[in-house]
Structures are given as structure tokens and as C-alpha cells.
Amino acid sequence: MSRKQKKRKIARHLEIMGIHPSGKGWTLFQGRKVFIPNTITGEIISGEIVYGGSEFLSGILIEIEKQHPYRREPVCKHFKLCGGCLWQHIQYPYQLQLKSQILDEALNYKGIPFKEIKPIIPSENEFFYRNQLTFSFSSQRWFYDEEGKIDDTKDRRAVGFNVAQLSNRIVDITECYLQPEPSVSIARQTKKMAQDLNVSFFNFKDGSGILRSLEILQDSTQNVIVMIGFASQPDEAAFRFLEHLFTDMPGVKSVFWKVYSNPFKAFGEMEVHCFDGKDRLLRINNIDGFSFRVSPQSFFQTNRFIAPKLFRYVMQKAEVKADDTVYDLYCGTGILGIFLAKQAKKVIGIEFSPAAVEDAKENAILNGVHNCTFVQGDVLSTLTLDFIKKYGHPNVVILDPPRSGTLIEIKKILLSESPEKIIYVSCNPQALARDLQMLISKYEIEEIQPIDMFPQTPHIESVVVLNLKK
């Protein structure tokens, strides 16, 4: 990159010894672990050792001395610099092997007893599989070496993704293989529209500028919803920009906006406002006869092509009977609970997001399901003994927590109530293994099924079926 040159520490003949859960290969240099992206286990490389802490170092791939047979040429010109895809250099079948290996290592590291991990269910689409994608605006885009010296004559405004390993640097994206068109076209037109209307882009150094993010959502009926994230309360120019976005952007059915409480951190609960549009909900149609509506601020599985396989697997393994009470913890928009409701006596869902709970209630009505109750609240404070006394002992529990996993107090409640079956849906092998350490005191693992929701990344979705020990 076009930065001040520092004295480079080049290490040669390094053997990549494994893949870290972050997706980076690792090797040893002077007795310390070095994590180097864009490498594969077994390769011999030369790398630049760039920085590190007391226990490990980070490096940059300089040269491949011995190439892995499953290495391939990435399709995207932004690969390596952009942090969106980390594994485009790996052939897809081998990506699946690596994901199973990461899951296996996480479980074994925590001493979790299991017979086997079932073969991972692949995504039908290796590329263009996402129904939701969030771009960042920046007033200070990252420059490529070939662009020469950075100066004030060059427009540095960008809409794109974080530079790999740098959360405050944005690559200006002109193509992307994660979400189908018109995604990138909308992003490029949105950038030009903001430039023409002189709406300021966010500056990650000093916090100035108002445009922070652009979220593009697509559904199974080809509706496109756009949500703009502002770094501060929108002014007249910002509202004029939203008006043009709605009236002049082909294919956009509705426009939403939100304001970040902390624009340096692009997460957390935010109030979402509908600027205009008739089609205010995403529609997910005909999943085994079910249809769902999801508002833009609610979570839905990002890979809509493989999500139905996850739902079917959970329904099959839950083995819900007609007199069963099912608890759906972290239920989101209620999709898993609604799938199970027609087999169960009743389903009780708990979800923190008010918007998702409203979606869940609407989805139950939409699908003619009348034995679901969805409760808005934090699972930790809501799932109490009084709550269980009110709604009944759970026979089956669906546990689908965020990446951080579930809390020890929740696991204690589950162990105390001892439902016959727990279906744990996880997106983080390390958190899953930690949670299973406690649950296996009373439960045995029947089956572990990984599912590839996120091709080109090291992320893994896993379903673990737990049965109460007899």
C-alpha cells in the first residue's frame, strides 16, 4: 500500500501448519505463532512479519514457494484488500473440509465427547448468496499503490467494505460476488447521488460527515429495500438525498433510515424509520408451504438458498409430539417456532428485538398458526422460574443465540428444567464448545450437523442435537 516504508522483516520457507478460526493460516516464527491471511495448510511461503503482541504475530503473504493443490485464482478484483471474502483463493469443496476441521478442533479443545461430525451441508450458491449486505461510506477511501501519491486533487469518497484487518479503512467497491445485482449498481449510484447532492461522507478519524452506511436487502419476490445509516441526525440535505434515492433509484421499493448511537461501531439496537415506500417488508415465500415477512431491522438467515435446509433439519431432529411445549429462545422473527408449531401443543418464543417480535406475531397469523406466543425481552431476565410456571415446562428447547453464545444463568435454568431435547443452533464453534461443556453434564450429543451459510468465509453454522441422559 501507499504508506511510509518501514524496515521489513521477511521470513522465508515458512510452512503453514493450520487454519485459525479467523480463516488465516498460521505458522511459527522464532517460537511464536504468526497468522497470515490468504494461505492454506501445507503451503510453504515467504511472509513479512508486520506486527504482534506478546503471544503471537501477524504477517503478510509475500510469495508462495509451494502451492496447495486446492488453491485457485480469486474471481473478485478486490480480494486480499477487501475484508468481505477471506477464502476466495480456496476451492469450495476444500473450504467445506476446513470448516468441519475448525468445528472439530473447537469441540475437541474443550473436551466435548461426540461420535462424529456429519458431512457439512454445502450452499447451493457459492457466490451471490446473500439477501442482505451492508456497505460503509467513508470520506477517506483506501488508495491502491498504482494510484500513486495521495493528494487533495483526488476524490477519496468511498462506498464499500472494510480493508481486511482494518475496521476504520474502507475499500471503494466496484464489484462484489456476495449479493446479486442490483446490489453493487445501487451502491455505486447511491455514492454518485450523494456526491452530486453534496451530502458529506463519514470520516473515521474525526467523526465528521453524516453518511455512515448503506444496507441493501433483497427478498424472494425481487423486492429491494434500502436502509441508510446516518452518523448524526439527518439535515435538510440528507432528507433531500433520501427523496432522490426513493424516486430516482430503479428497482428500490422502499427506503428506510436510522441514526447510529455510536457511528464508530456499526451495531446495536437503533430506531428505524420508513422514509417512503409501499413494500415495507421483505417477503420470504414458499418454504415448505410457509411464507414469512421480515422488517428491515429484524434478522433473517442471510443465505436464503440454504436457510430452508436448516429449518427442515431442526424440525426433523426436534421430533416434536402433539402434547409437547416448545421453547424457542432467541426466536427472532419466529420462523423456527412456526415450523414446529403445527406438531406441538404450543410454542413459546423469547426475543429481545421488539421489531422481530412484531414480525413473529404477524408471521404466525400469516401462516394460520394460533398456538405460538412470542414474548419480547432479554432471554436472561425473561426465562425465570416464574415464566416457566406461567407458560409450562418445556419438552423441547430451540437454542439459537448470537455469536457470543448463551449465558451461564440460562444454561443453569435449562439444566434445572431438564427438557427432553435441546436443539442448539450455533454460528460460533468456540462459543458452542464452551456452552456444551456445561450442558453435557445432563445431556448427550446425538448428532452434530454443520451447514455452510457463508461460502468464501470461515464462518460456520452448526446444529447440535442434545438428548437428556436416561
ChimeraX attribute file (.defattr): number of C-alpha atoms within 10 A of each C-alpha:
attribute: neighborCount
match mode: 1-to-1
recipient: residues
	/A:1	12
	/A:2	13
	/A:3	9
	/A:4	5
	/A:5	7
	/A:6	7
	/A:7	6
	/A:8	10
	/A:9	12
	/A:10	14
	/A:11	15
	/A:12	16
	/A:13	14
	/A:14	19
	/A:15	21
	/A:16	21
	/A:17	16
	/A:18	20
	/A:19	22
	/A:20	16
	/A:21	20
	/A:22	13
	/A:23	25
	/A:24	22
	/A:25	23
	/A:26	25
	/A:27	22
	/A:28	15
	/A:29	15
	/A:30	7
	/A:31	9
	/A:32	13
	/A:33	16
	/A:34	26
	/A:35	26
	/A:36	24
	/A:37	22
	/A:38	18
	/A:39	28
	/A:40	27
	/A:41	17
	/A:42	17
	/A:43	21
	/A:44	21
	/A:45	22
	/A:46	20
	/A:47	22
	/A:48	17
	/A:49	19
	/A:50	15
	/A:51	12
	/A:52	14
	/A:53	7
	/A:54	6
	/A:55	9
	/A:56	15
	/A:57	19
	/A:58	18
	/A:59	23
	/A:60	18
	/A:61	17
	/A:62	13
	/A:63	14
	/A:64	16
	/A:65	14
	/A:66	13
	/A:67	16
	/A:68	15
	/A:69	12
	/A:70	13
	/A:71	18
	/A:72	14
	/A:73	9
	/A:74	15
	/A:75	12
	/A:76	14
	/A:77	12
	/A:78	19
	/A:79	19
	/A:80	19
	/A:81	20
	/A:82	22
	/A:83	18
	/A:84	19
	/A:85	23
	/A:86	22
	/A:87	24
	/A:88	23
	/A:89	20
	/A:90	22
	/A:91	16
	/A:92	19
	/A:93	10
	/A:94	13
	/A:95	22
	/A:96	24
	/A:97	12
	/A:98	21
	/A:99	24
	/A:100	23
	/A:101	16
	/A:102	22
	/A:103	23
	/A:104	17
	/A:105	17
	/A:106	20
	/A:107	21
	/A:108	12
	/A:109	12
	/A:110	15
	/A:111	13
	/A:112	17
	/A:113	13
	/A:114	14
	/A:115	9
	/A:116	12
	/A:117	16
	/A:118	12
	/A:119	13
	/A:120	18
	/A:121	17
	/A:122	18
	/A:123	21
	/A:124	13
	/A:125	15
	/A:126	16
	/A:127	17
	/A:128	15
	/A:129	21
	/A:130	22
	/A:131	22
	/A:132	24
	/A:133	16
	/A:134	18
	/A:135	23
	/A:136	25
	/A:137	29
	/A:138	29
	/A:139	22
	/A:140	20
	/A:141	22
	/A:142	21
	/A:143	18
	/A:144	13
	/A:145	11
	/A:146	8
	/A:147	10
	/A:148	10
	/A:149	12
	/A:150	15
	/A:151	8
	/A:152	7
	/A:153	6
	/A:154	9
	/A:155	11
	/A:156	16
	/A:157	22
	/A:158	24
	/A:159	28
	/A:160	27
	/A:161	26
	/A:162	22
	/A:163	21
	/A:164	18
	/A:165	11
	/A:166	11
	/A:167	13
	/A:168	18
	/A:169	23
	/A:170	28
	/A:171	26
	/A:172	26
	/A:173	17
	/A:174	14
	/A:175	17
	/A:176	20
	/A:177	19
	/A:178	23
	/A:179	20
	/A:180	16
	/A:181	13
	/A:182	15
	/A:183	23
	/A:184	22
	/A:185	15
	/A:186	20
	/A:187	25
	/A:188	17
	/A:189	15
	/A:190	20
	/A:191	21
	/A:192	15
	/A:193	18
	/A:194	21
	/A:195	14
	/A:196	10
	/A:197	13
	/A:198	12
	/A:199	20
	/A:200	19
	/A:201	27
	/A:202	26
	/A:203	23
	/A:204	19
	/A:205	11
	/A:206	7
	/A:207	15
	/A:208	15
	/A:209	18
	/A:210	23
	/A:211	27
	/A:212	28
	/A:213	27
	/A:214	23
	/A:215	19
	/A:216	24
	/A:217	23
	/A:218	24
	/A:219	19
	/A:220	14
	/A:221	10
	/A:222	14
	/A:223	17
	/A:224	25
	/A:225	25
	/A:226	25
	/A:227	23
	/A:228	25
	/A:229	27
	/A:230	23
	/A:231	24
	/A:232	19
	/A:233	11
	/A:234	18
	/A:235	11
	/A:236	9
	/A:237	14
	/A:238	20
	/A:239	14
	/A:240	14
	/A:241	20
	/A:242	24
	/A:243	15
	/A:244	15
	/A:245	21
	/A:246	20
	/A:247	14
	/A:248	12
	/A:249	15
	/A:250	13
	/A:251	13
	/A:252	22
	/A:253	19
	/A:254	21
	/A:255	25
	/A:256	21
	/A:257	22
	/A:258	21
	/A:259	21
	/A:260	20
	/A:261	16
	/A:262	12
	/A:263	21
	/A:264	16
	/A:265	10
	/A:266	14
	/A:267	10
	/A:268	8
	/A:269	11
	/A:270	13
	/A:271	11
	/A:272	17
	/A:273	14
	/A:274	14
	/A:275	14
	/A:276	16
	/A:277	15
	/A:278	9
	/A:279	14
	/A:280	19
	/A:281	21
	/A:282	22
	/A:283	18
	/A:284	17
	/A:285	14
	/A:286	11
	/A:287	15
	/A:288	10
	/A:289	8
	/A:290	16
	/A:291	15
	/A:292	22
	/A:293	21
	/A:294	23
	/A:295	18
	/A:296	23
	/A:297	19
	/A:298	17
	/A:299	15
	/A:300	21
	/A:301	14
	/A:302	16
	/A:303	22
	/A:304	20
	/A:305	16
	/A:306	20
	/A:307	18
	/A:308	15
	/A:309	15
	/A:310	22
	/A:311	17
	/A:312	16
	/A:313	13
	/A:314	21
	/A:315	18
	/A:316	11
	/A:317	17
	/A:318	22
	/A:319	14
	/A:320	20
	/A:321	15
	/A:322	12
	/A:323	11
	/A:324	19
	/A:325	23
	/A:326	30
	/A:327	29
	/A:328	28
	/A:329	25
	/A:330	22
	/A:331	29
	/A:332	29
	/A:333	30
	/A:334	30
	/A:335	21
	/A:336	20
	/A:337	30
	/A:338	29
	/A:339	22
	/A:340	24
	/A:341	24
	/A:342	18
	/A:343	17
	/A:344	22
	/A:345	16
	/A:346	25
	/A:347	28
	/A:348	23
	/A:349	28
	/A:350	23
	/A:351	23
	/A:352	19
	/A:353	21
	/A:354	17
	/A:355	20
	/A:356	24
	/A:357	24
	/A:358	19
	/A:359	23
	/A:360	29
	/A:361	19
	/A:362	18
	/A:363	21
	/A:364	25
	/A:365	13
	/A:366	13
	/A:367	14
	/A:368	12
	/A:369	16
	/A:370	14
	/A:371	16
	/A:372	25
	/A:373	19
	/A:374	25
	/A:375	21
	/A:376	19
	/A:377	17
	/A:378	14
	/A:379	21
	/A:380	16
	/A:381	10
	/A:382	17
	/A:383	18
	/A:384	14
	/A:385	13
	/A:386	10
	/A:387	12
	/A:388	16
	/A:389	9
	/A:390	9
	/A:391	14
	/A:392	16
	/A:393	17
	/A:394	22
	/A:395	20
	/A:396	24
	/A:397	25
	/A:398	22
	/A:399	20
	/A:400	20
	/A:401	21
	/A:402	13
	/A:403	13
	/A:404	12
	/A:405	20
	/A:406	21
	/A:407	12
	/A:408	13
	/A:409	14
	/A:410	16
	/A:411	16
	/A:412	13
	/A:413	15
	/A:414	17
	/A:415	17
	/A:416	11
	/A:417	14
	/A:418	20
	/A:419	20
	/A:420	16
	/A:421	24
	/A:422	26
	/A:423	21
	/A:424	21
	/A:425	22
	/A:426	24
	/A:427	21
	/A:428	20
	/A:429	25
	/A:430	21
	/A:431	18
	/A:432	25
	/A:433	23
	/A:434	18
	/A:435	18
	/A:436	23
	/A:437	14
	/A:438	15
	/A:439	20
	/A:440	17
	/A:441	11
	/A:442	15
	/A:443	21
	/A:444	19
	/A:445	20
	/A:446	15
	/A:447	17
	/A:448	20
	/A:449	19
	/A:450	25
	/A:451	25
	/A:452	26
	/A:453	28
	/A:454	22
	/A:455	26
	/A:456	23
	/A:457	18
	/A:458	21
	/A:459	19
	/A:460	22
	/A:461	20
	/A:462	25
	/A:463	22
	/A:464	22
	/A:465	21
	/A:466	25
	/A:467	21
	/A:468	18
	/A:469	13
	/A:470	7
